């Protein structure tokens, strides 16, 4: 496994991050997002073992994944299998953790409570990377940033990150934190893959300019490339976001280009897509998830694949612009 710094920080992470949204399982409350494809604790154990054996030291989850169950499973196996000082654990706050109005969002009240609850579920004394899962339109960014800063100063959080928002919002958060002397975000977890590349317009150039680590979610388009390899996954069949995305003719053309490169190399389309995002400018570590152990092994191997300039051109050529996918647009900027 190859390693790199997390943006301009001094912390070192593996070039692949294991995404833990896959783990949780069980019945979800009526108000929570259903994830019928999520694996239970025992099924997840092999995944963590394989990741650590491959040299993965970076793990990403969120409180909202299976309403806390993902954090519990992540904490259970990492506490058993790894030394806390050797791993980098990331989780997120924003999503609804109950039906009440104060059990979601980025108010100081919810952030502090959510962090305490995440630490309890993870069974850890601190979180390496604490991320806001989305922008909160109902809470002043100053309140959010001050609350996050207090967590860093208390020792409960080491670094701060953000996920999926407009570039102007992220820029505002960065300069607001600097103005007040608060700890700034060091990473951006955004929707970015070979099929959805709108982040290349503003967000990724901003991150490169500011020394921010880019750790994309859905880097393999939620099983879309595996589907074109003829490998069905329960997630690709049932995930609502997947059903609503990645179905346009130009997207199919991108997948076919990946399949062509894969055939020429004797690898899978998913490995090609993974190798592509690993070479994309600004990307630190894509967040990889899988429901099957052998798929994880393939992706870990993809970290060693180096695409040629001709292959990259071939993969990128069919791309066409997309509407925003992955975060809510500010009302004032929505097209009517």
DRENBA-543681 format. One record per residue (C-alpha): residue number from 0; residue in three letters; x negated, y negated, z negated. Coordinates in nm, 2 decimals. Example, Ala and Ser with C-alpha at 12.3 -4.5 7.8 and 13.67 -1.06 7.14 Angstrom:
! residues 2
ATOM    k    r      px      py      pz
ATOM    0  ALA   -1.23    0.45   -0.78
ATOM    1  SER   -1.37    0.11   -0.71
! end
This chain:
! residues 336
ATOM    k    r      px      py      pz
ATOM    0  UNK    0.00    0.00    0.00
ATOM    1  UNK   -0.11   -0.35    0.08
ATOM    2  UNK   -0.08   -0.64   -0.17
ATOM    3  UNK   -0.05   -1.02   -0.15
ATOM    4  UNK    0.01   -1.32   -0.38
ATOM    5  UNK    0.36   -1.43   -0.45
ATOM    6  UNK    0.35   -1.75   -0.26
ATOM    7  UNK    0.11   -2.00   -0.42
ATOM    8  UNK    0.12   -1.83   -0.76
ATOM    9  UNK   -0.15   -1.61   -0.90
ATOM   10  UNK    0.07   -1.30   -0.94
ATOM   11  UNK    0.01   -1.01   -0.70
ATOM   12  UNK    0.29   -0.80   -0.54
ATOM   13  UNK    0.31   -0.51   -0.30
ATOM   14  UNK    0.39   -0.60    0.06
ATOM   15  UNK    0.72   -0.41    0.01
ATOM   16  UNK    0.96   -0.47   -0.27
ATOM   17  UNK    1.20   -0.19   -0.37
ATOM   18  UNK    1.55   -0.33   -0.37
ATOM   19  UNK    1.76   -0.18   -0.64
ATOM   20  UNK    2.11   -0.28   -0.53
ATOM   21  UNK    2.13    0.09   -0.41
ATOM   22  UNK    2.15    0.21   -0.77
ATOM   23  UNK    2.45    0.19   -1.00
ATOM   24  UNK    2.74    0.41   -0.90
ATOM   25  UNK    3.05    0.47   -1.10
ATOM   26  UNK    3.39    0.29   -1.11
ATOM   27  UNK    3.38   -0.08   -1.06
ATOM   28  UNK    3.63   -0.33   -1.23
ATOM   29  UNK    3.90   -0.46   -1.00
ATOM   30  UNK    3.74   -0.80   -0.98
ATOM   31  UNK    3.39   -0.67   -0.89
ATOM   32  UNK    3.25   -0.59   -0.54
ATOM   33  UNK    3.29   -0.22   -0.46
ATOM   34  UNK    2.97   -0.03   -0.37
ATOM   35  UNK    3.09    0.32   -0.31
ATOM   36  UNK    2.75    0.41   -0.16
ATOM   37  UNK    2.55    0.32   -0.48
ATOM   38  UNK    2.35    0.61   -0.64
ATOM   39  UNK    2.37    0.72   -1.00
ATOM   40  UNK    2.08    0.73   -1.24
ATOM   41  UNK    1.96    1.08   -1.17
ATOM   42  UNK    1.97    1.03   -0.80
ATOM   43  UNK    1.77    0.71   -0.84
ATOM   44  UNK    1.49    0.87   -1.04
ATOM   45  UNK    1.32    1.02   -0.74
ATOM   46  UNK    1.33    0.68   -0.56
ATOM   47  UNK    1.14    0.50   -0.84
ATOM   48  UNK    0.89    0.79   -0.86
ATOM   49  UNK    0.82    0.77   -0.49
ATOM   50  UNK    0.79    0.39   -0.49
ATOM   51  UNK    0.54    0.39   -0.78
ATOM   52  UNK    0.34    0.68   -0.62
ATOM   53  UNK    0.33    0.48   -0.29
ATOM   54  UNK    0.18    0.18   -0.48
ATOM   55  UNK    0.50   -0.04   -0.50
ATOM   56  UNK    0.48   -0.27   -0.79
ATOM   57  UNK    0.76   -0.51   -0.70
ATOM   58  UNK    1.12   -0.43   -0.79
ATOM   59  UNK    1.43   -0.65   -0.73
ATOM   60  UNK    1.78   -0.62   -0.88
ATOM   61  UNK    2.06   -0.85   -1.00
ATOM   62  UNK    2.30   -0.85   -1.29
ATOM   63  UNK    2.60   -0.84   -1.05
ATOM   64  UNK    2.48   -0.52   -0.88
ATOM   65  UNK    2.73   -0.25   -1.00
ATOM   66  UNK    2.81   -0.50   -1.28
ATOM   67  UNK    2.48   -0.44   -1.47
ATOM   68  UNK    2.44   -0.07   -1.40
ATOM   69  UNK    2.16   -0.14   -1.15
ATOM   70  UNK    1.96   -0.33   -1.41
ATOM   71  UNK    2.01   -0.05   -1.66
ATOM   72  UNK    1.89    0.22   -1.42
ATOM   73  UNK    1.60    0.00   -1.30
ATOM   74  UNK    1.49   -0.06   -1.66
ATOM   75  UNK    1.54    0.31   -1.76
ATOM   76  UNK    1.31    0.45   -1.50
ATOM   77  UNK    1.05    0.17   -1.49
ATOM   78  UNK    1.01    0.19   -1.87
ATOM   79  UNK    0.96    0.56   -1.85
ATOM   80  UNK    0.73    0.57   -1.54
ATOM   81  UNK    0.53    0.25   -1.54
ATOM   82  UNK    0.33    0.02   -1.76
ATOM   83  UNK    0.51   -0.31   -1.80
ATOM   84  UNK    0.19   -0.50   -1.73
ATOM   85  UNK    0.15   -0.33   -1.39
ATOM   86  UNK    0.49   -0.41   -1.24
ATOM   87  UNK    0.68   -0.72   -1.13
ATOM   88  UNK    1.05   -0.71   -1.20
ATOM   89  UNK    1.29   -0.95   -1.04
ATOM   90  UNK    1.66   -1.00   -1.12
ATOM   91  UNK    1.92   -1.26   -1.04
ATOM   92  UNK    2.20   -1.47   -1.19
ATOM   93  UNK    2.51   -1.63   -1.04
ATOM   94  UNK    2.77   -1.36   -0.95
ATOM   95  UNK    3.08   -1.28   -1.16
ATOM   96  UNK    3.01   -1.06   -1.46
ATOM   97  UNK    3.36   -1.07   -1.59
ATOM   98  UNK    3.70   -1.22   -1.50
ATOM   99  UNK    3.65   -1.53   -1.71
ATOM  100  UNK    3.55   -1.86   -1.55
ATOM  101  UNK    3.24   -1.90   -1.76
ATOM  102  UNK    3.10   -1.56   -1.68
ATOM  103  UNK    2.97   -1.66   -1.34
ATOM  104  UNK    2.79   -1.95   -1.17
ATOM  105  UNK    2.48   -2.16   -1.28
ATOM  106  UNK    2.59   -2.35   -1.58
ATOM  107  UNK    2.35   -2.37   -1.87
ATOM  108  UNK    2.59   -2.16   -2.07
ATOM  109  UNK    2.61   -1.88   -1.82
ATOM  110  UNK    2.24   -1.88   -1.73
ATOM  111  UNK    2.12   -1.84   -2.09
ATOM  112  UNK    2.37   -1.57   -2.17
ATOM  113  UNK    2.31   -1.39   -1.84
ATOM  114  UNK    1.93   -1.38   -1.90
ATOM  115  UNK    1.98   -1.24   -2.25
ATOM  116  UNK    2.21   -0.97   -2.11
ATOM  117  UNK    1.97   -0.88   -1.83
ATOM  118  UNK    1.68   -0.84   -2.07
ATOM  119  UNK    1.90   -0.61   -2.28
ATOM  120  UNK    2.00   -0.40   -1.99
ATOM  121  UNK    1.65   -0.38   -1.85
ATOM  122  UNK    1.51   -0.31   -2.20
ATOM  123  UNK    1.23   -0.56   -2.14
ATOM  124  UNK    1.10   -0.86   -2.33
ATOM  125  UNK    1.07   -1.08   -2.02
ATOM  126  UNK    1.16   -1.11   -1.66
ATOM  127  UNK    0.88   -1.17   -1.41
ATOM  128  UNK    1.10   -1.34   -1.14
ATOM  129  UNK    1.44   -1.48   -1.24
ATOM  130  UNK    1.63   -1.60   -0.93
ATOM  131  UNK    1.95   -1.79   -0.87
ATOM  132  UNK    2.16   -1.56   -0.65
ATOM  133  UNK    2.34   -1.85   -0.46
ATOM  134  UNK    2.39   -2.22   -0.49
ATOM  135  UNK    2.66   -2.33   -0.73
ATOM  136  UNK    2.87   -2.61   -0.58
ATOM  137  UNK    3.04   -2.67   -0.92
ATOM  138  UNK    2.73   -2.73   -1.13
ATOM  139  UNK    2.48   -3.02   -1.11
ATOM  140  UNK    2.15   -2.88   -0.99
ATOM  141  UNK    1.98   -3.07   -1.27
ATOM  142  UNK    2.17   -2.87   -1.53
ATOM  143  UNK    2.07   -2.54   -1.36
ATOM  144  UNK    1.71   -2.63   -1.32
ATOM  145  UNK    1.67   -2.75   -1.68
ATOM  146  UNK    1.83   -2.43   -1.81
ATOM  147  UNK    1.59   -2.22   -1.60
ATOM  148  UNK    1.29   -2.43   -1.71
ATOM  149  UNK    1.39   -2.36   -2.08
ATOM  150  UNK    1.38   -1.99   -2.01
ATOM  151  UNK    1.03   -2.01   -1.87
ATOM  152  UNK    0.91   -2.23   -2.17
ATOM  153  UNK    1.07   -1.98   -2.41
ATOM  154  UNK    0.87   -1.69   -2.26
ATOM  155  UNK    1.17   -1.50   -2.15
ATOM  156  UNK    1.09   -1.57   -1.78
ATOM  157  UNK    0.76   -1.59   -1.60
ATOM  158  UNK    0.86   -1.74   -1.26
ATOM  159  UNK    1.17   -1.88   -1.09
ATOM  160  UNK    1.31   -1.80   -0.75
ATOM  161  UNK    1.62   -1.87   -0.54
ATOM  162  UNK    1.82   -1.69   -0.28
ATOM  163  UNK    2.02   -1.79    0.04
ATOM  164  UNK    2.11   -2.15    0.07
ATOM  165  UNK    2.07   -2.44    0.31
ATOM  166  UNK    1.72   -2.57    0.35
ATOM  167  UNK    1.82   -2.91    0.24
ATOM  168  UNK    1.96   -2.76   -0.08
ATOM  169  UNK    1.64   -2.58   -0.15
ATOM  170  UNK    1.44   -2.89   -0.08
ATOM  171  UNK    1.65   -3.09   -0.32
ATOM  172  UNK    1.60   -2.83   -0.59
ATOM  173  UNK    1.22   -2.83   -0.54
ATOM  174  UNK    1.18   -3.21   -0.55
ATOM  175  UNK    1.43   -3.25   -0.84
ATOM  176  UNK    1.23   -3.00   -1.05
ATOM  177  UNK    0.91   -3.19   -0.96
ATOM  178  UNK    1.06   -3.53   -1.06
ATOM  179  UNK    1.15   -3.39   -1.40
ATOM  180  UNK    0.84   -3.19   -1.47
ATOM  181  UNK    1.04   -2.86   -1.47
ATOM  182  UNK    0.91   -2.53   -1.34
ATOM  183  UNK    0.98   -2.50   -0.97
ATOM  184  UNK    1.11   -2.21   -0.76
ATOM  185  UNK    0.82   -2.00   -0.63
ATOM  186  UNK    1.02   -1.77   -0.40
ATOM  187  UNK    1.31   -1.77   -0.16
ATOM  188  UNK    1.51   -1.45   -0.11
ATOM  189  UNK    1.69   -1.51    0.22
ATOM  190  UNK    1.89   -1.32    0.48
ATOM  191  UNK    1.63   -1.25    0.75
ATOM  192  UNK    1.57   -0.96    0.99
ATOM  193  UNK    1.50   -0.89    1.36
ATOM  194  UNK    1.88   -0.93    1.44
ATOM  195  UNK    1.94   -1.24    1.22
ATOM  196  UNK    1.66   -1.50    1.26
ATOM  197  UNK    1.83   -1.83    1.19
ATOM  198  UNK    1.60   -1.88    0.89
ATOM  199  UNK    1.32   -1.95    1.13
ATOM  200  UNK    1.47   -2.29    1.21
ATOM  201  UNK    1.44   -2.47    0.88
ATOM  202  UNK    1.41   -2.25    0.57
ATOM  203  UNK    1.10   -2.05    0.65
ATOM  204  UNK    0.90   -2.36    0.78
ATOM  205  UNK    1.00   -2.53    0.45
ATOM  206  UNK    0.87   -2.23    0.25
ATOM  207  UNK    0.54   -2.22    0.44
ATOM  208  UNK    0.49   -2.59    0.39
ATOM  209  UNK    0.57   -2.57    0.01
ATOM  210  UNK    0.38   -2.25   -0.06
ATOM  211  UNK    0.70   -2.06   -0.13
ATOM  212  UNK    0.70   -1.68   -0.11
ATOM  213  UNK    0.96   -1.55    0.14
ATOM  214  UNK    1.11   -1.21    0.02
ATOM  215  UNK    1.39   -1.14    0.27
ATOM  216  UNK    1.70   -0.94    0.18
ATOM  217  UNK    1.86   -0.71    0.44
ATOM  218  UNK    1.54   -0.69    0.64
ATOM  219  UNK    1.65   -0.38    0.82
ATOM  220  UNK    2.01   -0.51    0.89
ATOM  221  UNK    2.17   -0.27    0.64
ATOM  222  UNK    2.11    0.05    0.82
ATOM  223  UNK    2.18   -0.09    1.17
ATOM  224  UNK    1.85    0.03    1.32
ATOM  225  UNK    1.89    0.37    1.15
ATOM  226  UNK    2.24    0.40    1.31
ATOM  227  UNK    2.07    0.35    1.65
ATOM  228  UNK    1.83    0.63    1.56
ATOM  229  UNK    2.13    0.85    1.51
ATOM  230  UNK    2.08    0.86    1.13
ATOM  231  UNK    2.41    0.77    0.95
ATOM  232  UNK    2.40    0.64    0.59
ATOM  233  UNK    2.69    0.61    0.35
ATOM  234  UNK    2.61    0.24    0.31
ATOM  235  UNK    2.62    0.17    0.69
ATOM  236  UNK    2.95    0.34    0.71
ATOM  237  UNK    3.12    0.17    0.41
ATOM  238  UNK    2.94   -0.16    0.34
ATOM  239  UNK    3.18   -0.45    0.41
ATOM  240  UNK    2.90   -0.70    0.50
ATOM  241  UNK    2.76   -0.45    0.75
ATOM  242  UNK    3.10   -0.41    0.91
ATOM  243  UNK    3.15   -0.78    0.95
ATOM  244  UNK    2.80   -0.83    1.10
ATOM  245  UNK    2.55   -0.68    1.35
ATOM  246  UNK    2.81   -0.59    1.61
ATOM  247  UNK    2.74   -0.84    1.90
ATOM  248  UNK    2.61   -0.72    2.24
ATOM  249  UNK    2.29   -0.92    2.19
ATOM  250  UNK    2.24   -0.75    1.85
ATOM  251  UNK    2.27   -0.41    2.02
ATOM  252  UNK    2.02   -0.52    2.28
ATOM  253  UNK    1.77   -0.60    2.00
ATOM  254  UNK    1.83   -0.26    1.85
ATOM  255  UNK    1.77   -0.10    2.19
ATOM  256  UNK    1.44   -0.29    2.23
ATOM  257  UNK    1.34   -0.16    1.89
ATOM  258  UNK    1.43    0.19    1.99
ATOM  259  UNK    1.22    0.16    2.31
ATOM  260  UNK    0.91    0.05    2.11
ATOM  261  UNK    0.98    0.33    1.86
ATOM  262  UNK    0.99    0.60    2.14
ATOM  263  UNK    0.66    0.47    2.28
ATOM  264  UNK    0.50    0.49    1.94
ATOM  265  UNK    0.67    0.81    1.82
ATOM  266  UNK    0.82    0.64    1.51
ATOM  267  UNK    1.17    0.53    1.42
ATOM  268  UNK    1.35    0.21    1.51
ATOM  269  UNK    1.38    0.13    1.14
ATOM  270  UNK    1.00    0.15    1.10
ATOM  271  UNK    0.96   -0.08    1.40
ATOM  272  UNK    1.20   -0.33    1.24
ATOM  273  UNK    1.01   -0.31    0.91
ATOM  274  UNK    0.68   -0.36    1.08
ATOM  275  UNK    0.82   -0.66    1.26
ATOM  276  UNK    0.93   -0.84    0.95
ATOM  277  UNK    0.60   -0.76    0.77
ATOM  278  UNK    0.42   -0.95    1.04
ATOM  279  UNK    0.66   -1.25    1.06
ATOM  280  UNK    0.51   -1.58    0.95
ATOM  281  UNK    0.57   -1.67    0.59
ATOM  282  UNK    0.70   -1.33    0.48
ATOM  283  UNK    0.55   -1.20    0.16
ATOM  284  UNK    0.75   -0.89    0.09
ATOM  285  UNK    1.08   -0.77    0.24
ATOM  286  UNK    1.32   -0.62    0.00
ATOM  287  UNK    1.38   -0.26    0.11
ATOM  288  UNK    1.66   -0.04   -0.01
ATOM  289  UNK    1.77    0.31    0.09
ATOM  290  UNK    2.01    0.58   -0.02
ATOM  291  UNK    1.79    0.87    0.09
ATOM  292  UNK    1.44    0.95   -0.04
ATOM  293  UNK    1.30    1.04    0.30
ATOM  294  UNK    1.41    0.70    0.44
ATOM  295  UNK    1.21    0.53    0.17
ATOM  296  UNK    0.90    0.73    0.26
ATOM  297  UNK    0.93    0.62    0.62
ATOM  298  UNK    0.95    0.26    0.52
ATOM  299  UNK    0.65    0.28    0.29
ATOM  300  UNK    0.46    0.42    0.59
ATOM  301  UNK    0.57    0.12    0.80
ATOM  302  UNK    0.36   -0.11    0.59
ATOM  303  UNK    0.06    0.03    0.78
ATOM  304  UNK    0.20   -0.02    1.13
ATOM  305  UNK    0.07   -0.31    1.33
ATOM  306  UNK    0.26   -0.42    1.63
ATOM  307  UNK    0.10   -0.57    1.94
ATOM  308  UNK    0.18   -0.91    2.07
ATOM  309  UNK    0.35   -0.75    2.37
ATOM  310  UNK    0.57   -0.54    2.15
ATOM  311  UNK    0.67   -0.84    1.93
ATOM  312  UNK    0.76   -1.03    2.25
ATOM  313  UNK    0.97   -0.74    2.37
ATOM  314  UNK    1.15   -0.71    2.03
ATOM  315  UNK    1.23   -1.09    2.01
ATOM  316  UNK    1.33   -1.15    2.37
ATOM  317  UNK    1.70   -1.04    2.34
ATOM  318  UNK    1.78   -1.27    2.04
ATOM  319  UNK    2.06   -1.52    2.06
ATOM  320  UNK    2.16   -1.79    1.80
ATOM  321  UNK    2.40   -1.68    1.52
ATOM  322  UNK    2.64   -1.86    1.29
ATOM  323  UNK    2.53   -1.87    0.93
ATOM  324  UNK    2.55   -1.53    0.76
ATOM  325  UNK    2.47   -1.47    0.40
ATOM  326  UNK    2.56   -1.79    0.22
ATOM  327  UNK    2.83   -2.05    0.19
ATOM  328  UNK    2.79   -2.37    0.39
ATOM  329  UNK    2.86   -2.70    0.21
ATOM  330  UNK    3.22   -2.81    0.30
ATOM  331  UNK    3.11   -3.15    0.44
ATOM  332  UNK    2.90   -2.97    0.71
ATOM  333  UNK    3.14   -2.70    0.82
ATOM  334  UNK    3.26   -2.72    1.18
ATOM  335  UNK    3.64   -2.75    1.21
! end
